[in-house]
Amino acid sequence: NMYSVILCGGSGTRLWPLSRKNFPKQFLRLYSDHSLLQETFLRMRELLPLKNIFFITNQNNFFNVLNQIKELEKSFSPRQILIEPKSLNTAPAITYAVKYLVDQEGLAPEEPIVFLPSDHYIGKKDTYLSLLESACRETKQFIGTIGITPTRPETGYGYIRKGQRCKNYFHVLEFKEKPNRETAQFYLETGEYVWNSGMYIFSPQTLAHELYKHAPSIYKHLTYDFKEFVEKFGDLPSISIDIAVSEKSKNVIVFEGDFSWSDIGSFDSLAEIASHQKSKHLNINSENVFIHSTKNRLIVTLGVKDLNIIESNDSILVHKKGLSEEVRKVVDVLKKYQYRELEDNIVSYRPWGSFEVLIDTPTYKVKKIVVYPGSKLSLQAHYHRAEHWIVVRGMAKVINGEEELFLRENESTFIPPMSKHRLENPGKINLELIEVQTGNYLEEDDIIRYDDDYNRVKNNN
């Protein structure tokens, strides 16, 4: 009766401009029609029933997770998404998930739970799933982890040193931080080291035992009843599971596998995975150039080499291959000078769908709005702007002042300033409409909410 918890609270700043604060890396479609989160879920869905797959994230990303999983499984329940009371690190997040599964779901203390990052690439899925199955059978009283057979002297990953072999696993001698090039080469040549994938398997009773020995402050928290645990969650230290438990414990085993794994931690690693993708790249006398365009725009390169060119709908990053770890420095500079492009994308995701700004001027703004089936926006009004809505796909149910109307494709309505209005999608497919705003102030904070399905009336955001 195995369970899985997918960790999806990260921010992924190394993949700017694709990854943003309001839509981090795990929600991006980078190499397939599915996002990294969806790919992780679909892999686990082959091993587990839907009711046994849980997610843990923060409040900001709750609806991103819910909407992406509901896209794949309409019957998915929101209660399977756990919201951390405060964003800390992986040790508190994992402890919270274990506490929830035991106290609220009735999970037996000896049942295995698989903890997975949400944003990794796995090329050989069948090899990976069979390794995961045997790891769940054999982990028992140990802390199990998945190690990747290294294929190159990689400096961007942590390493695990293998000890004595037993059945399908090795006892772990030690964890090693990201090495320099020379040390990474040594690790590769000895054959004694594997990459640390950050995937874990253990039972609630094993976690409790290990926390008692190595992280008593977190263990003490685990002994509270669930309500008190949640109330005092913010008192926990912000610490990773590796540092809190794994690096100290003598009870860790590693299952080694080679299944074309990558944490897609940089554009260099994305280039290795997605180089086969078709992009509208016209290459003239250029070599070793990787292009990723979110809108599949035509990009022409002439007489250049060794570049990654990343184009989102509001920013372009061009960098020399081999420097993708330094994108973090770019993010630091954007943060220092408060660039809007750091946090928000031209496409903004909301609980009910998304909107994309197509034209933005001081006196008029044009947006494309997408509303998911069965979803509706808040009942609202604006002081300073009027809005024109034109349906281009699906059907809209609209409240406009005292009037309630249904708009089909090519039909429209006009909403004057201060008129109470609401938009809803009563259909089975996404509703798409074009909104034209006119007025002397067009920012998102010009909004009065009267009623909202997502509890945003009080804080009006």
N, C-alpha and C positions, 0 to 999 in steps of 0.2 A: 504493500500500500504506500508507494513512494509519492513524495510531493516535490515540487520544484518552486523555488522563489527566484524571480528574475529581478536583479538590482538595476533600477533605471533612474537614479537621481543625479547622474553626472552632468557636467557642463561642456566638456569636449572643446576647449578653446583652441586646441592645436589645428582644428579644421575650419577656422575662420577663413573666408567669409561665408562658407556654407552653414556652419554651426553658429547659432546665436543664443544669447541668454534665454530668449523666450521659445526657442526651438532647437535644443541641443542635438548633438551628433546621433544619438540612438534613434531619433525620429526621421533621419534623412534616408532617402532612397539613393544609394551611392553606386550600386553595381547590379541592381535588379529592379523589378517592379514593386518590390516590397522594401520597407524600411529595415534597418538593422534590428530594431526591436521586433518587428513582425517576423523576420527570418529566425530570430532566436526562439520566439513563441512557436512557430511552425515546426521547428526541429523537436521541441519538447512535446508538441502535440502528437508526434508519432510514437512517443513512449508512454504518454500519460493521458487519462481522461481530462476533459476541460476543467472539471471542478477541482482538480489537484494542482493546477498551475496558478501561482500567485505572483504579484508584482509588489515591489516596494519603491516608492518615489516620494517626491515632495509635493506640497500643495500646488505649486505653479505648474507642474507637469501632469497632474492627475488626469485632466481631460485630454491631454495629448495621448496618454497611454490608453484611456478608455476608448477614445474614438478610433485609434489605430487597431485595437484588438477587436472592437465591434465590427469594423470593416471586414474582418475575416470570420468572426463567429458572432452572429446576431444575438445569440442567447447568453453571451458572456455577462457575468454579474459584476457590477461595480464594487461589491464587497470583497472581491478578490484583488483589489488594488489597495494596498496598505499605504497610508500617508504618514510619513515620519512627522512627529510633532515638532521636530527641529532638524534642520539639515546638519548632521554631524558626519561621521565617516562610516566605513563598512562594519566595524565591530558593533556599534550601537544599532545600526540598521538591521544587521543579521540577528542580533539578540531580540530586537523588537519583533521581527518576523517569527522567530521560534516561539517567543512568548505568546503571540497571537494564535499560532497554529495549535499549540497545546491547550491554552486556556479557552479559546473561543471556538476552535474547530474540533477539539477532542482528539488531537493527534497523539498516538501512543509514544511514550518517551524513547522507545528503542527504534522507532521508524526512521529510515533515512530521508534526509532532505537534500536536494541538489540546489546549490546556490550558484547562479550564473550571472556574469556581466551581460548587459543587454546589447552591446555594441561591437561584437566580434564577428569576424568572417571565418567560416569553416567551409573549405572547398570540397572535402571528401566526407559527406554527411553520414553515409552508412558506416564507415570506419569509426567515426566519432561516436555515433549512437551505440554501437556494439561495445565500445570501450566504456562508455558511461553506464551501460547496463551491468557489465561485469564489475565495475567500480562500486555500484550501489549494492550488489550482492555481497561483495567481499570486504567492504569497509568496516562493517560491524562496530566494534568499540573504538576504532581509530578515527582520526581526522583524515579524510581522504582528499587528495587534490589531483588535478590533471596536469601533467607536465608535457611539454612539447619537445620532440626530438629536434635539436637545433640544426639548422641547415647552413648557417653562416655565422661569423663572429659578430653577432648583433649587440649593439651597445644600448639599445632603447628598451630592453626587457630586463626584469630581474631573473635570477637563476636559482635552481634548486639542485643541491648536491645529493646524488643517489648513494645509498648505503647497500646493505645486504638485500639480495633478491629473495622474495617469498611468493610462490604462486605467480599471480599476474602483476605484482606490485613490488616496489622497492621501499625499504624504510628510509626516511629522510634524515640525512646527517646535518644539513644546515641550509638556510636560505641566504642568498647573496643579493646585494643591491645591484643596480645597473652598473656594469663594469666599464672600464676604458677599453680601447681597441685591443691593446696587448693582452689584457686579462681575458677578454672575450675569446681571443684566439686560443689562449691556453685552455679555457673551459671546453672549447670545441674539440681540441686535439686529444684531451684526456678521455672523452666519451663518458665522463662521470656526471655531467651536468645536463639538465633540461631547462627549457624556458618555463617560467612561472606564468601560468595562464590566468590565475585569479579565480579559477573554478574550484568549488569545494563541495564535499559530500560528508555529512555527519548527522548523528541523531541528536535530539534535544538533550538526552542524558549525557552524551559525550561532551556537548558544548558546556553544559552546566559544570561537569567535572573539571574541564580545562579552564574555565573562567575562575572557578574556585581556587585552582592552583596558581594561575598566572595573572588574572585580572580581577582581584577580589572586589574592587569598587563596582565593577559591572555585575559580578555574581550577586552581590548584595541586592542590587536593583532587581535582578531576576527573581528574587524571593518575595517581592511585593505582590499583592494581588494586581490584576490587570489594570484596574482603574488608577491605582496609585502609581503603577509602573509608567503609565502614559503621562500622568500629571507631573512626575519628577524626571521625565525623560531628558529634559534640558540640562540636568545636573551631570549627565554622563560625559566622559571625556571624548573629544573628537579624535579617534584613533582607528587605524585600519585593523582588520582582523589578523593580518600578517604580523604586525608589531605587537598587538595585544596578546595573541595566542600562538600562532604557528611558529614564529621564530624562536619561541621559548620552549615549546612543547617537545617531549621526546616520543610523542605518540602520533606522529604524522607519517602517512604513507603516500607515495606518489605512483599513479598509473601513467605510464609513458605512452604517448601516441604521436603519430605523424599523419595529420589529416588536413594539410594545407591551411594552417591556422594563421590569423593575423589579428591584432587588436585595432587595426586601421588607425594607428595613433598619429599618422602624418600623411601628407600628400604623396610622399615617396612610396609609402606602403600601399596607398590607394592606387597609385599608378601601376604597381605590380599586379594588383587584382583586376583592375578595370581597363587595362590597356587594350583588351580585345573589344571593348564597347565601341559601337559605331558613333562617331561624333562628326559634325559638319566641319571638319578640319581640312583646310586646303594647305598642304605641305609643299612649299617650294624651296628646294635646296636647304631643308632643315633636317636635323637629326636628333633623336632621343628627346622628343617633345611630347609631353602628356597634356591633353586638353580635357577639361571637364566644364561643361556649360549647363546650368540648370534649365535654360530655355532652349537648348540645342541650337544656339545661334551659330552662324558661319564665322569661324575664326581662321584667319590666314596668317601663316608664319613664313617669313622670308629670310633665309640665310642665318638662322639662329640655331643653337643646339643646347642640350642639357637643361631644359626648362620645364617647369610645371606651370600651366596657365589655368587658373580657376576663375570662372565667371559666374557670379550669382546675379540676381536681377537688379542689384543696386551697387555692386562693387566688383572689382577685378583685382586678383592677386597674381603677380608674376614673380616667380622666384627660381633661383638656380637649384637644380637637383642636388640633394645632399644637405640642403639647409632647411629642410621642412620642420625640423625640431625647433627652429628659431622663430616660427610663426607666433609662438607665445610672446616674443619680444614686441612683435607688431601689435598684438592685443594689448600689451602694457602701455604702449604709446597711444593707442586709440582711447584707452581708459583715461590716461592722463589728460588728454585734450577733449574728453567727453564727446567723442564722435557718436552720433545716433546709430551709425551702422554697426556698432559693436553689439548692441542689445536687440534691436528690432530689425526685422527684415521688411521689405516692401510687402511680402505676404505675412499677415498677422493671423495667428491661430487663436480661435476662441472656443469655448465649450460647445457652441452650436454649429461651428464650421470655420470659415476663414474669409478674409477679405484681402484684396490686392489693390494697391493704389496704382492706377494707370497714368493719371495726369494729376499734377499737384501744383496749383498756382495760388497766389494770395486771395483770389476772389472766386475761384471754382475748383472743384476737385472731382475726379472721376474714379470710381472703384468698381472692381468686379467682386461680387459677394456670392459665396457658396454657403448654402444652409443644408445640413444633413437631414435625411428623412426623419420625420417625427420631432424635429427640433424647432425651437422658436427663440427669437431675440426677446429682450426685455420690452415691456410696455414703457415707452420713453417719449421725451420731447426735447427740442433744442431751442435755446434762446435766439441764436444768431444766424441759423442757416435754414434754408429750405432744401428739400430733397425730391428728386424725380427718380422713380423706380421703373425700370423696363425689364420684364422677364425674358430671358433668352433660352432657358431650358427648364423643363419641369413645370410645376404649378405652385403658386404662392397664395396663402391665405393672409389677407391684410386687414388690420384695423387702421383706419385713417379718420381720426376724430370720432364722430358718431357712426361712421359707416363701416360695415364689414363686407369685404368683397373677395372674390377669387379671381386671380389673374393667371391667364395661360400665356404660352409663348407669344411674343410680339405685343402683348398688352402692357399698359403702364398706368401709373397713378402719380399725382403731385401732392406733396405734403408740405404745407406752409409752416413757417416758424411757430413754435408753441403748440402745434397740433399734436395731441397724443397719438402715437402710432406703434404698430407692432407688426413684425414679419414672421410668418410661420411656414414650414414645409409640411403639408399634410400628405404628400405623395410617397412613393417607394423609391424614387431616384433623387439624386442631389438636385436641389433647386439652385439655378444660377441666374443672377440678375446684374444689370449694370445700374449703379447709383450715380447720379450727377448731383453734387452739392453746390449750392450757390449761397453767397453771403459774405459778411465782412470778417467772420472768424470761423475757421473750419477745423479747429483742433479736436482731438478725441475727448477732451474733458468738458466740452460743451454738451452735457447730457444730464437730464433729470430722469431717474428711473422710478417708476411707480410700482412695478411688479416684475419679478425676475425668477426664473427657474433655478438660477445658479447662485442665489444668496448674495447678489452684488448690489442690492438696493441701498444698504447702509453706507458702504464705503464708496459707492458710485464709481467703481472702476471696471 
